[in-house]
């Protein structure tokens, strides 16, 4: 007598999926892992390996990624592709290093207020600016650049963020505005070893503006610093 076939139970698609037998679970990505990949993309933009549009697309993918496996393909065709799994490198010496990075991150917040970053000071590799019904001024025309790439992440919501850089550094950026203005007046320095400032961000009913300031040249400041170091 033939046994009646029993219908097979279908898996519930809403149930969590277990990893395949013998496979390790995917390692979750940390904020530091995402920041390291973003730094790699920033370097690639500064070196001309990526254009502004592709850089923006990859940055979006970085901050959507949940695991290290999702981060790796984003930089697989770029130098230093193994950075997501390694520790963040130690800070470099204070001397100007065209390929290095030094200094701490500057965080500027203006909520119904104003704040300014300016003067003769050592500028770190990353600055974050957030303005909510406020005003932020970042003036790097007298700053000492201790690394080649400086990244500024600027967000303005019903506020204003203004950035000024020396006229002989490279200025690049990517971002957008929602009923607001995001404007980076891009420029390329004649010196291939000159510092590069990359401005990323967006504005919502606000303004983010970055441009070179005529008459201010970073080479003069570096020359003055070198003369003081030599005692002349």
N, C-alpha and C positions, 0 to 999 in steps of 0.2 A: 504494500500500500504506500503510495507516494505521500511524503510529508508535505503539508501545505507550507509554502514559503512565507516566512515572516518578514514584514516590511522593515527595512533598515531605518534606524533612527538618524535623522539629519542633525548635524551640529547646529547649535544656536549661534548665528553670526554676531549676536550681541555679547556673547561670552568672551572673556579675555583669552587671547591665543597664547598658548605656551610655546616656548622655544623648541626647536627641533631637537630630538634626542642627541645628546653628545655635544651640542653647540652651547657656547657661552652666551649669557644674556648681553644685550647691547649696553655699552657703557654710556651713562647719561653725561651730557656735556654741561660744564659749569659756565658761569658768566666769564670767568677768566679764560676759558677755552675759546669762547666766542670772540672775546676781545683780541686774543692772539691772532685768530684768523682774520679779523677786521684789520689788524695792523699789517698783515701780509698783503691784503687787498689794497690798503693805503699805499704801501711801498710800490706795488705793481702799477697803481695809478700814477704815482710820482715819476716812475721810470718809463712811462708810456707803454707798458705792456697791456693795460686795459684803458678803454676810453671811459668817459664819465658815465655813459648810459649803462655799459656792462658792469662797471664798478657798483652803481646803484642797485642793479638787479642782484648782484652777488651779495651785497651787504644785506639786502632784504632776506635772502636765503639763509644767511648766517644767523640772524636773530630769530628765524623761525625754526632753526634746527634744534632737535631735542637730544640727539646722540652724537658721539664722536664720529660714528660711521656716516652720518649725514653731513658733517663738516668737511671730512677729508676730500670728497670729490670737488668741492667748491674751489680748492686751491691746488688740485692735483697737477695742473699744468703750469704752476708758478713756482719760483724758488722758495726754499724753506717750507716745503709742503708738510714736513713732519711736526711743525710747531704745535698743533693741537694737543699732542700727547706729552709734551715736555714741559718742564717748569719754566716760569717766566724768568728771563735772564736778569742778572744783577745790574744795577745802575752803573753807567759808564762814568769815567772821571769827568771833572768839570771842564776840561779843555775842549775846544771845538773839535768835533769828530764828524766828518762829512757822511759817514756811513753808520754811525752809532746812535744811541738814544740815552738821554740822561735826564734827571730831574723828576719831580713828582707831578702828579696830575693836578691842574688847577680847576676848581669848581666854582663857578660864579652863578649866583641865584639872585634875581631881582623880582620880588612880588610886591606890587604897589610901591616900588622904591627904585633906586638907581645904584649901580655899582660900576667901578672902573678898574681895569687892569692896564697899567702903563708904567713908563719909566725905565731906567737902566736896571734891568734885572735878568736873571737867568730864566729862560722860558723852557718848560718841560715839553716832552713829546706829545702830550695830549691836554687839551683844555675843553671843559664842558661848560656851556653857557645856557641857562634857562631863564627866560623872561616871561612873567605873567603880569600884564598890566604894569610893566616896569621898563627900565632902560639899562642896557649894558653896553659899555664901551671897552673894546679891546684894542689897545694901541701898541703894536709891536715894533714901532719905528726906532725905538731906542733899546730894544731887548737884545740880549746875548743869546744866540742860537747855539745850543750845545749838541745838536744832532741835525742831520740833514732834513728829516721829515718831521713836520709839526702838524698835528691834526686838531682841528677845532670842530666840535660838535655843537651846533647852535640851534636852539629851539625858541621860537617866539610865539606866544599866544596873547593876542591883543597887546603886544609889547614891541620893543625895538632892540635889535642887536647890531651894533656897528663895529666893523673890524677894519683896522688899517695896518698895512705892512710896508716895509721898505720897498722902494721902487725897483731894486735890483735882486729881489728874490722871485722865485716862481710861485704864482698863485693859481690854485685850481680848486674846483669844488663841484658838488652835486647835491641837488635838493629840489624843493618845490614849495609852492604856497597854495593854501586854500583860502580864497578871498583875502590873500595877502601877497607880499612881495618877497621873493628870494632871489638875490642878485649877487653873483660873484664875477667881478671884472677880471677874467683870467689873463695871465701874462706869463711869459717864459723868460727866464734870466739868460743872459748871454753866457755866463759862466756855468758850465755843466755841473760844477761842484757846489753851486750856490744852494742855500736852504730852500726847501719846498714847503709851502703852507697849503694844506688841503682843508677846505671848509665844507662840512657836511651838515645837513639838517633840513628844517622846514619851518614855515610860518603859517599860523592860522589867524586871520584877521590882524596880522602884524607885519613886521619888516625885519629881514635879515639882509645885511649888505656888507660886502667885503671888497676892498679896492686898494691899490697901491697909493702911497702918499708921496707926491713929488718932492724932491729935494732931500729925502731921507734914504741913505744907502747903508746897508748892513756892513759892507766891506770897510767903511771908515771906522765903524765901531770895533770891528775885529782887529784892525790895524792899531787902534789906540790901546786895546787890551794887550796886544803882543808887545808894544813898546813899554807899557808899564811892567809887564812880566820880565822883560830884559833889563829894566832899570834905566831906560833912556828917557 
